[in-house]
């Protein structure tokens, strides 16, 4: 039994189908659905990495300033010796 027999008739050469032809472009995309979400390029996530790096840097600076404020610099007197 053939697939055409199940469909209700034999397919004839040159018969035009009611379904749209899905011919592909040179890059393989379908011409029947040009606005398909699969055809669109994926958005760049570089800005997420930049924001993440900025946040990590801000946290590091805050940690350094917190540590520095808890440990102030001590003054060390300079002792001058007489020149020989």
Steps between C-alpha positions, in 0.01 A plus 500: 500500500632840404476830687307650208235231535449594866463866407201421282645492155808447293730795457537617144808659355447872458215524749522819709454458872297735717778499759771768470827382357780515751796583285813606680732790435869455442555522878234236569224728632140439398330748269152421634559654844758784479418635847543172682669533837746233389623722218584797723855526634537448873554826689845569635547444870826694515330779695413250775868412540592871511239572767610194700865612485401850616302358793788272604743794478269720712474227765879462504549875545242509780678212676839675471362829637328317786821321595702821468259692723536235773881516487616862487857584402731554796734795509862402533735775620801559281821497702771717352853404576781748474709479189846355565 
